[in-house]
Amino acid sequence: MKKQTSVAVTFDDAIKARLDAYCELNDIDAQAVITEAVATFLKSQAPEINQLISGYVAMGQINTEISHAFSACESEAYAHIR
């Protein structure tokens, strides 16, 4: 069984009424509907999230290269400060 974590969710009265009506009509728990809705939303956002992750990974590699390129210059500067 997957580990579950609880969070507080607040709806306005109109959305809560629609959720309650849907759950009653379909004999389903509101928690299941909310979980499925969030999972579907996150899945729809996956391409953008994956693109952001890829960008951050690429920038990390570029930043490492820049750091290595300037490390000799920094070492020389520290030698002159002391």
Residue, then its C-alpha position, 0 to 999 in steps of 0.5 A: m500500500k502506498k504511503q498517504t499524506s493528508v492535506a487541507v483543501t478549501f473550496d468555495d460553496a459552489i464547487k463543494a456543492r458540485l463535488d458533493a452532487y458528483c460523488e452522490l450521483n456516482d457513489i464515490d468518495a470525495q477524496a478519490v475524486i480530488t486525488e484523481a483530479v490532482a493526479t490528472f492535472l499534474k500529468s497534464q503539466a508533466p511536459e512543462i515540468n520535465q522541460l524545467i528539470s532538464g533546463y536546470v540540469a543543463m544549467g548546472q552543467i554549464n555552471t560547473e564548466i564556468s566555475h572550472a574555467f574561472s577557478a584559476c583566476e580565483s586562486e590567483a586573486y586569493a594569492h594576491i589578497r593574502 
